[in-house]
Amino acid sequence: MKSLTNFLINLNMFDPEKFLIGGGVSANKIFMDALKKEVEKIDYTVLPKIYLESCKLTNDAACYGMLAIIEKEYIEE
């Protein structure tokens, strides 16, 4: 978890509004809670605050992506 947190700290230099975590891991409440807890431990006196959020599609993102490809390739023609 610390490696992922350090990665987010490094990405934070681009000043994103928030980090969206998607896919199957975002559906795992234990993982997301542990990541948020680790991010809360960061000393924000010199760093911009990191905001985390789970994507709404969680584990279904790949299904929606495949549906979009199928619609584009086979249905719209």
Backbone bond lengths (Angstrom), bond angles and torsions (degrees), N, CA, C in turn:
res aa  C-N    CA-C-N  psi(-1)  N-CA   C-N-CA  omega(-1)  CA-C   N-CA-C  phi
1 M - - - 1.441 - - 1.531 110.94 -
2 K 1.335 116.03 -35.34 1.462 119.12 -179.98 1.525 111.68 -64.48
3 S 1.328 117.29 -35.54 1.471 120.08 179.12 1.522 110.62 -64.19
4 L 1.319 116.48 -43.15 1.466 120.38 178.42 1.528 110.44 -65.20
5 T 1.308 116.64 -40.17 1.465 120.53 177.94 1.526 110.64 -63.19
6 N 1.330 116.72 -43.02 1.472 119.93 177.20 1.525 110.98 -63.07
7 F 1.318 116.91 -37.63 1.460 121.34 176.91 1.537 110.19 -61.77
8 L 1.323 116.89 -43.81 1.467 120.80 178.43 1.531 111.16 -63.86
9 I 1.327 116.35 -37.78 1.461 119.86 177.40 1.528 110.06 -61.69
10 N 1.333 116.40 -43.37 1.466 120.20 179.14 1.522 111.76 -66.38
11 L 1.326 117.83 -40.53 1.465 120.61 177.75 1.520 111.97 -68.26
12 N 1.306 116.00 -24.80 1.460 121.13 -177.03 1.524 112.64 -64.93
13 M 1.330 117.16 -15.07 1.472 119.93 178.25 1.525 111.41 -65.27
14 F 1.345 117.09 -18.48 1.465 120.95 176.42 1.523 111.46 -83.29
15 D 1.329 117.00 -0.13 1.462 125.12 175.83 1.535 113.68 56.78
16 P 1.339 117.06 54.57 1.468 118.35 176.85 1.526 110.64 -72.91
17 E 1.320 115.94 156.73 1.460 119.82 177.40 1.529 110.14 -68.27
18 K 1.339 115.81 -41.35 1.460 121.34 176.40 1.516 109.36 -162.91
19 F 1.317 115.97 163.49 1.456 122.44 175.51 1.517 108.22 -103.13
20 L 1.320 116.56 128.24 1.452 122.08 177.15 1.523 108.46 -102.54
21 I 1.314 116.30 125.64 1.454 122.13 179.17 1.521 106.60 -104.06
22 G 1.323 116.82 123.76 1.458 120.54 -176.07 1.520 112.50 -123.04
23 G 1.318 114.53 -177.42 1.454 120.88 179.26 1.515 112.19 79.01
24 G 1.318 114.40 -165.27 1.459 120.74 -176.08 1.518 114.03 -62.01
25 V 1.340 117.68 -33.59 1.464 118.85 -177.75 1.523 111.06 -67.78
26 S 1.319 117.24 -28.46 1.464 119.21 -179.48 1.529 111.60 -71.89
27 A 1.322 116.57 -19.40 1.461 120.61 176.76 1.529 111.41 -83.28
28 N 1.325 116.41 -11.92 1.460 121.66 -178.68 1.533 108.92 -88.00
29 K 1.307 115.87 102.14 1.469 121.31 -176.03 1.524 111.60 -61.99
30 I 1.316 117.50 -37.07 1.468 120.58 -179.38 1.534 109.68 -63.21
31 F 1.345 116.88 -43.86 1.459 121.07 178.78 1.522 111.09 -63.58
32 M 1.324 116.72 -48.45 1.460 120.52 -177.34 1.530 111.25 -63.38
33 D 1.322 116.80 -40.80 1.472 119.95 178.03 1.529 111.08 -64.11
34 A 1.335 116.86 -41.23 1.467 120.79 179.36 1.529 110.24 -65.65
35 L 1.333 117.74 -41.03 1.460 121.05 179.03 1.529 110.75 -65.22
36 K 1.316 116.58 -44.80 1.468 119.81 178.66 1.526 111.30 -62.16
37 K 1.325 116.85 -39.53 1.461 120.92 179.08 1.530 110.45 -64.31
38 E 1.333 116.20 -39.82 1.469 120.33 178.86 1.527 111.34 -67.11
39 V 1.326 116.70 -39.50 1.467 121.48 179.18 1.530 110.43 -67.09
40 E 1.326 117.44 -33.08 1.475 120.72 178.64 1.525 112.52 -67.28
41 K 1.340 117.56 -20.25 1.465 121.60 -179.41 1.530 112.50 -77.58
42 I 1.315 117.65 -12.01 1.458 121.63 -175.64 1.528 109.91 -67.24
43 D 1.317 115.21 140.10 1.467 121.10 175.79 1.531 107.85 -81.19
44 Y 1.313 116.51 108.34 1.464 121.34 -175.38 1.528 113.33 -91.95
45 T 1.308 117.66 17.24 1.465 118.65 179.09 1.530 111.52 -69.27
46 V 1.337 117.45 -28.02 1.469 120.95 179.92 1.523 112.82 -119.06
47 L 1.313 117.28 -5.42 1.467 121.55 -177.80 1.521 110.50 -116.82
48 P 1.335 116.89 148.00 1.464 118.24 172.47 1.532 110.14 -69.35
49 K 1.301 117.17 148.88 1.467 122.68 -178.08 1.514 110.77 -64.18
50 I 1.323 116.29 140.74 1.464 122.85 176.93 1.520 108.16 -100.25
51 Y 1.333 115.65 126.50 1.464 121.69 176.65 1.521 108.64 -111.48
52 L 1.325 116.40 129.46 1.462 122.66 179.69 1.514 110.40 -113.53
53 E 1.332 115.56 146.01 1.456 120.41 175.80 1.527 108.81 -150.87
54 S 1.315 116.48 144.20 1.461 120.83 174.80 1.519 109.66 -81.25
55 C 1.328 116.23 141.12 1.466 120.07 175.25 1.527 108.99 -68.36
56 K 1.302 116.58 149.34 1.461 121.01 -176.26 1.527 113.18 -68.37
57 L 1.329 117.84 -32.97 1.458 120.31 -176.64 1.519 113.28 -80.28
58 T 1.313 117.67 -13.45 1.471 125.05 -178.44 1.531 110.96 37.50
59 N 1.326 116.29 -115.40 1.459 121.52 -173.57 1.532 113.22 -77.46
60 D 1.318 118.19 -9.10 1.465 121.08 -177.96 1.525 113.35 -92.00
61 A 1.320 117.91 0.10 1.463 121.08 -175.94 1.524 112.06 -57.65
62 A 1.312 117.56 -43.64 1.469 120.77 -179.34 1.531 110.99 -64.10
63 C 1.319 117.34 -36.50 1.470 120.73 179.07 1.529 110.77 -64.78
64 Y 1.324 116.47 -43.51 1.468 119.85 178.20 1.527 111.42 -66.70
65 G 1.319 116.47 -36.60 1.457 120.27 177.12 1.519 111.30 -63.48
66 M 1.329 116.99 -44.45 1.467 120.98 178.55 1.520 110.19 -65.59
67 L 1.306 118.61 -39.05 1.457 121.86 177.00 1.527 110.67 -60.10
68 A 1.324 117.05 -41.85 1.470 120.80 178.40 1.519 111.31 -63.22
69 I 1.332 116.94 -40.20 1.467 120.80 178.67 1.524 110.12 -65.92
70 I 1.320 117.15 -44.49 1.466 120.86 -179.88 1.523 110.41 -62.51
71 E 1.323 116.85 -44.99 1.473 119.86 178.69 1.528 110.99 -59.79
72 K 1.316 115.67 -43.32 1.470 119.34 -177.39 1.527 110.91 -68.07
73 E 1.306 117.79 -43.03 1.458 122.10 -174.10 1.533 113.28 -79.58
74 Y 1.319 118.30 -37.52 1.455 120.16 -169.09 1.521 115.38 -116.81
75 I 1.306 117.96 -28.57 1.459 119.55 -173.92 1.524 111.43 -94.90
76 E 1.332 117.65 -38.16 1.456 120.58 -177.06 1.522 113.07 -73.76
77 E 1.314 118.22 -15.83 1.475 120.55 -177.08 1.474 112.66 -77.63
